[in-house]
Amino acid sequence: MVASSSPACKSNPEQIAMKYASMPSVALPDRTWPDRPITTAPVWCAVDLRDGNQALPNPMTPTQKREYFQLLCAMGFKQIEVGFPAASQDDFQFCRDLIEQNMIPDDVVISVLTQARPALISRTMEALVGVKKGIVHFYIATSHLHTKFVFNQTLDQVRETAVRSTAQIRAAGRAMDSQIGLEFSPEEFTDTDRDFAIEICDAVTEVWGPDEGETVVLNLPATVERRLPNEYADLIERFCRLRKYPDHTSISLHVHNDMGCGVAATMLGLKAGAHRVEGTLFGHGERTGNVDLVTIVLNLEYMGVDTGIDISQVSEIAERVASLTDMPLHARHPYAGELVFTAFSGSHQDAIHKGLTKRDALSDHFDGWKVPYLHVDPAAMGRKFEKYIRINSQSGKGGIAHVLEVDYSITLPRWLQVDLAGHVQKFADETSRELTSAEVWDVFQQSYVNREGRLQLANYWPRPDDADPKQINGEAHVTFDGVAHTLRETGNGPISAFVHALRQLPGLPTFKLDEYEEETLGASADAKAACFIRVICEDSGKTAVGVGVGVDSNIDQAAVRGVVSALNALLA
């Protein structure tokens, strides 16, 4: 039953316009970021163990978090946010275990998150005792939405809280025998008054008083994504221009994906001058998630940037993350999803097949990898071509040929590809599902290979003529419609002699050999020969076609078996 249309089901543009609050425009007419290339990788900070973990339906156990931490280290992440120690005993103990069990590599800096509250800061500093290098990441909401309607505070009060918190962290850090750095986030930066965001960040930096060569991380989050990526980039460029201490601060991005633009916003934020990116593997996080670091890293690698992150085995990484988080990856997830290197469409399959066979020529022509419908080289991520052309009722000859070539080492001539596509499509229509390569192979064999029918071959002996070795005398023992025949004829080759002999059969339609190609199956001494044959019969203005394939260890025997297979197809 189909629901009837009614006014309640229709969108009202006026209601929509009044429903959502508009965002103030970003006036930056002299923006320069659109023309800036991204030539270097940002500093990466993985927040999977904090922001990602807190949003999981089933948060990770300490053992799982330890394995996840080791995965991030192995991939090359040098900054890892490991938790919110003041928020739970589990997070506090995990931080202590990393430090006390000496599990943090010398070149890795751990980060911990805290709100700008004295008691929470004290507990956070306790968690870091004994760490070699650590970053205290504290945040306070600065948007009008939060300061007025959630916390009922003035901007002056918010700024004073941030200043006091900075001083508390600085004093506690100096009292420790550790290298403690600072990261500050004006939460909901994209909703915050632009001048106040700069003012509070400058105040925090000034109170911290960076040492020579030290930088304060100013993290400018799109806590809830309410702006388009270009507006976020404008805000970042404006902030970079106007901040008071550019030599002692680095700009960090932390983008959520509420509008589905997290990757784009981050990429444009890097063009706008940011130095650092926070995110999670495959985008785990609150609501629609954090920005996906895997996608950002592989995008930059596609652009020729050395990222320092090893994602050469992306499928294995995806499987481990899915296992640890109990969150399966979407089949269409960029780069890592099961289907991202898959082509179901026949025209796509054909183009991919041709592109892969000519990839060296294409690389020379375009000065780098370029293959139709394949954004990147799957092999660079530990993936293989042969698994990613799928066959169903929408598939075409190119995909079918590719599957047989990769899985069964048989290269079909184009005219046979065209004919086989019809048989495969018919089978796929009947099954109404995707076909395996084994099923495609079965359809190929049943349709063509040594096909039986009204004509049966018992034996065939081709011998050079005693008087003229260029001529071949052929003797064929066949059965046609149940009657045995011994046929002898001469031709300029074994196949010619066999065809001439068959024409003696009473009742066999007059035919001609239209196509003939041969190939070796396998590379060993025991490899077999395959012959692809097409015969044509023209009778009363009508044309009938038969296609067959002969396979045998002897090329001549393979050829005559192919002729018999093609004639049986024609007779059928």
MODA-V536088 format. One record per residue. RES is the residue in three letters. SS is DSSP state (hx for helix, st for strand, lp for the rest). NEAR is the number of other ideal C-beta (glycine too) atoms within 10 Angstrom. D_FIRST is the distance of its C-alpha to the first C-alpha in whole Angstrom. Layout:
BEGIN
res->[RES RES]
ss->[SS SS]
near->[NEAR NEAR]
d_first->[D_FIRST D_FIRST]
END
This chain:
BEGIN
res->[MET VAL ALA SER SER SER PRO ALA CYS LYS SER ASN PRO GLU GLN ILE ALA MET LYS TYR ALA SER MET PRO SER VAL ALA LEU PRO ASP ARG THR TRP PRO ASP ARG PRO ILE THR THR ALA PRO VAL TRP CYS ALA VAL ASP LEU ARG ASP GLY ASN GLN ALA LEU PRO ASN PRO MET THR PRO THR GLN LYS ARG GLU TYR PHE GLN LEU LEU CYS ALA MET GLY PHE LYS GLN ILE GLU VAL GLY PHE PRO ALA ALA SER GLN ASP ASP PHE GLN PHE CYS ARG ASP LEU ILE GLU GLN ASN MET ILE PRO ASP ASP VAL VAL ILE SER VAL LEU THR GLN ALA ARG PRO ALA LEU ILE SER ARG THR MET GLU ALA LEU VAL GLY VAL LYS LYS GLY ILE VAL HIS PHE TYR ILE ALA THR SER HIS LEU HIS THR LYS PHE VAL PHE ASN GLN THR LEU ASP GLN VAL ARG GLU THR ALA VAL ARG SER THR ALA GLN ILE ARG ALA ALA GLY ARG ALA MET ASP SER GLN ILE GLY LEU GLU PHE SER PRO GLU GLU PHE THR ASP THR ASP ARG ASP PHE ALA ILE GLU ILE CYS ASP ALA VAL THR GLU VAL TRP GLY PRO ASP GLU GLY GLU THR VAL VAL LEU ASN LEU PRO ALA THR VAL GLU ARG ARG LEU PRO ASN GLU TYR ALA ASP LEU ILE GLU ARG PHE CYS ARG LEU ARG LYS TYR PRO ASP HIS THR SER ILE SER LEU HIS VAL HIS ASN ASP MET GLY CYS GLY VAL ALA ALA THR MET LEU GLY LEU LYS ALA GLY ALA HIS ARG VAL GLU GLY THR LEU PHE GLY HIS GLY GLU ARG THR GLY ASN VAL ASP LEU VAL THR ILE VAL LEU ASN LEU GLU TYR MET GLY VAL ASP THR GLY ILE ASP ILE SER GLN VAL SER GLU ILE ALA GLU ARG VAL ALA SER LEU THR ASP MET PRO LEU HIS ALA ARG HIS PRO TYR ALA GLY GLU LEU VAL PHE THR ALA PHE SER GLY SER HIS GLN ASP ALA ILE HIS LYS GLY LEU THR LYS ARG ASP ALA LEU SER ASP HIS PHE ASP GLY TRP LYS VAL PRO TYR LEU HIS VAL ASP PRO ALA ALA MET GLY ARG LYS PHE GLU LYS TYR ILE ARG ILE ASN SER GLN SER GLY LYS GLY GLY ILE ALA HIS VAL LEU GLU VAL ASP TYR SER ILE THR LEU PRO ARG TRP LEU GLN VAL ASP LEU ALA GLY HIS VAL GLN LYS PHE ALA ASP GLU THR SER ARG GLU LEU THR SER ALA GLU VAL TRP ASP VAL PHE GLN GLN SER TYR VAL ASN ARG GLU GLY ARG LEU GLN LEU ALA ASN TYR TRP PRO ARG PRO ASP ASP ALA ASP PRO LYS GLN ILE ASN GLY GLU ALA HIS VAL THR PHE ASP GLY VAL ALA HIS THR LEU ARG GLU THR GLY ASN GLY PRO ILE SER ALA PHE VAL HIS ALA LEU ARG GLN LEU PRO GLY LEU PRO THR PHE LYS LEU ASP GLU TYR GLU GLU GLU THR LEU GLY ALA SER ALA ASP ALA LYS ALA ALA CYS PHE ILE ARG VAL ILE CYS GLU ASP SER GLY LYS THR ALA VAL GLY VAL GLY VAL GLY VAL ASP SER ASN ILE ASP GLN ALA ALA VAL ARG GLY VAL VAL SER ALA LEU ASN ALA LEU LEU ALA]
ss->[lp lp lp lp lp lp hx hx hx lp lp lp hx hx hx hx hx hx hx lp lp lp lp lp lp lp lp lp lp lp lp lp hx hx hx lp lp lp lp lp lp lp st st st st lp hx hx hx hx hx hx hx lp lp lp lp lp lp lp hx hx hx hx hx hx hx hx hx hx hx hx hx hx lp lp lp st st st st st lp lp lp lp lp hx hx hx hx hx hx hx hx hx hx hx hx lp lp lp lp lp lp lp lp st st st st st st st lp lp hx hx hx hx hx hx hx hx hx hx lp lp lp lp lp st st st st st st st st st lp lp hx hx hx hx hx hx lp lp lp lp lp hx hx hx hx hx hx hx hx hx hx hx hx hx hx hx hx hx hx hx hx lp lp lp lp st st st st st st st st st lp hx hx hx lp lp hx hx hx hx hx hx hx hx hx hx hx hx hx hx hx lp lp lp lp lp lp lp st st st st st st st lp lp lp lp lp lp hx hx hx hx hx hx hx hx hx hx hx hx hx hx lp lp lp hx hx hx st st st st st st st st lp lp lp lp lp hx hx hx hx hx hx hx hx hx hx lp lp lp lp st st st st st hx hx hx lp lp lp lp lp lp st lp st hx hx hx hx hx hx hx hx hx hx lp lp lp lp lp lp lp lp lp lp lp hx hx hx hx hx hx hx hx hx hx hx hx lp lp lp lp lp lp lp lp lp lp lp lp lp lp lp lp lp st lp lp hx hx hx hx hx hx hx hx hx hx hx hx lp hx hx hx hx hx hx hx hx lp lp lp lp st lp lp st lp lp lp hx hx hx hx lp lp lp hx hx hx lp st lp st lp lp lp lp lp hx hx hx hx hx hx hx hx hx hx hx hx lp lp lp lp lp hx hx hx hx hx hx hx hx hx hx hx hx hx hx hx hx hx hx lp lp lp st lp hx hx hx hx hx hx hx hx hx hx hx hx st lp lp lp lp lp st st st st st st st st st st lp lp lp lp lp lp lp st st st st st st st st st lp lp st st st st st st st st st lp lp hx hx hx hx hx hx hx hx hx lp lp lp lp lp lp lp lp lp st st st st st st st st st st lp lp lp lp lp lp st st st st st st st st st st st st lp lp st st st st st st st st st st st lp lp hx hx hx hx hx hx hx hx hx hx hx hx hx hx hx hx hx lp]
near->[3 4 6 6 8 7 6 5 8 7 7 10 7 8 8 9 9 9 8 8 9 7 12 11 8 18 10 18 5 7 16 12 19 11 7 15 9 15 10 11 17 24 17 22 25 29 26 29 27 24 23 27 26 18 17 16 7 9 16 20 12 12 9 18 22 17 14 23 23 12 18 22 17 11 20 15 22 17 22 24 24 28 28 25 25 21 17 13 8 17 25 19 15 23 24 17 15 22 20 12 9 9 14 19 12 6 9 18 20 23 24 25 25 23 18 23 16 11 10 18 21 14 16 28 24 14 26 23 15 13 22 15 18 26 21 25 26 23 21 22 22 25 22 14 14 18 21 12 9 10 13 8 16 11 16 8 12 22 18 14 18 22 17 14 25 24 14 18 26 16 10 18 18 9 10 14 8 17 13 18 21 23 25 27 24 28 19 21 25 25 22 26 15 18 10 17 24 20 18 24 26 16 17 27 21 15 17 22 12 16 8 5 7 12 19 21 22 29 22 25 21 28 23 18 22 18 20 16 20 18 19 28 28 22 22 24 25 20 22 19 14 14 18 13 16 13 7 18 23 16 24 24 29 28 29 25 22 16 16 9 20 28 20 18 26 30 22 25 27 25 18 26 18 26 17 20 24 29 32 26 28 27 25 21 25 15 11 14 20 28 28 26 28 25 22 26 26 22 21 21 18 14 12 10 17 10 19 14 21 12 23 12 14 22 17 14 22 21 14 15 22 14 12 20 24 12 18 13 20 14 11 10 19 18 24 26 17 16 13 20 21 19 26 17 16 20 16 20 27 24 19 24 25 16 17 19 14 14 16 8 10 17 14 10 10 10 7 10 15 14 20 16 15 20 15 18 17 19 11 14 21 13 18 11 18 12 15 17 25 18 27 18 18 17 27 23 24 25 30 28 27 27 27 19 16 17 15 16 13 19 17 23 16 11 16 23 20 14 20 22 21 11 17 24 21 13 18 20 10 9 12 8 10 15 22 13 19 11 17 24 17 13 20 21 14 11 21 27 16 17 23 10 16 14 22 15 20 11 11 23 13 20 13 12 12 8 6 11 9 8 16 21 18 25 16 24 14 22 13 19 12 7 10 10 16 11 19 13 18 14 17 12 15 22 22 17 28 26 21 17 23 24 13 12 17 8 9 18 15 9 22 11 17 16 15 16 17 15 17 13 14 11 8 7 5 7 13 15 20 24 25 26 29 22 25 16 18 12 10 4 5 7 9 14 16 25 24 26 26 27 19 17 10 13 16 21 19 23 27 28 25 32 25 25 29 30 26 19 21 21 18 9]
d_first->[0 4 7 9 13 15 19 18 16 19 22 25 28 31 29 29 33 34 32 34 38 39 42 45 46 48 51 53 54 56 54 56 53 51 54 55 54 54 57 57 55 54 55 53 52 49 48 45 47 47 44 42 43 42 39 38 36 39 42 44 47 51 51 48 49 53 51 49 52 54 51 51 55 55 53 55 54 57 56 53 52 52 51 52 55 55 51 51 54 52 52 56 57 55 57 60 60 59 63 65 64 64 61 61 62 65 63 60 60 58 56 55 53 54 53 56 57 61 60 57 60 62 60 59 63 63 61 62 66 67 65 67 64 62 60 59 55 55 53 52 49 51 48 48 45 46 50 50 46 46 50 52 54 56 56 60 59 57 59 62 60 59 63 64 62 63 66 66 64 67 70 68 68 71 72 71 72 69 68 65 63 61 57 56 52 52 48 46 48 46 45 49 51 53 56 56 55 58 60 59 59 62 63 62 64 67 67 67 69 69 71 73 70 67 64 62 58 56 52 50 47 43 42 39 38 38 40 40 42 44 45 46 48 50 50 52 54 55 56 58 60 61 61 65 65 64 66 66 62 59 56 53 49 46 43 39 36 34 33 33 37 39 41 41 43 45 46 47 49 51 52 53 55 54 56 54 50 48 45 44 43 39 39 38 39 37 34 33 37 40 41 41 45 44 42 45 48 46 46 49 51 49 51 54 55 56 54 56 53 52 49 50 48 45 43 45 45 41 41 44 42 39 41 43 40 37 35 34 34 31 31 32 34 37 40 39 36 35 34 36 38 35 35 32 32 35 36 37 38 41 42 42 44 46 47 48 50 52 52 55 56 53 54 58 56 54 57 54 51 48 46 43 40 42 42 45 47 45 48 50 47 48 45 45 44 43 41 38 38 35 34 30 29 29 33 36 40 41 39 40 43 44 42 45 47 47 46 48 51 50 50 49 50 47 47 46 44 42 42 41 38 37 37 36 32 32 33 30 27 28 28 25 27 30 33 36 40 41 38 39 43 42 40 43 46 44 44 47 50 52 50 51 51 53 56 57 60 63 65 66 70 71 74 76 79 82 84 81 79 76 75 73 74 71 70 67 66 63 61 59 57 59 62 65 66 69 69 71 71 72 71 71 69 68 64 66 68 65 63 66 67 63 63 66 63 63 59 58 57 59 57 58 58 55 55 57 56 57 57 58 56 57 60 63 65 63 60 59 59 56 56 53 54 52 53 53 53 54 54 54 52 50 49 48 48 49 49 50 52 55 56 59 62 64 63 64 62 59 59 60 57 55 56 56 52 51 53 51 48 49 50 47]
END
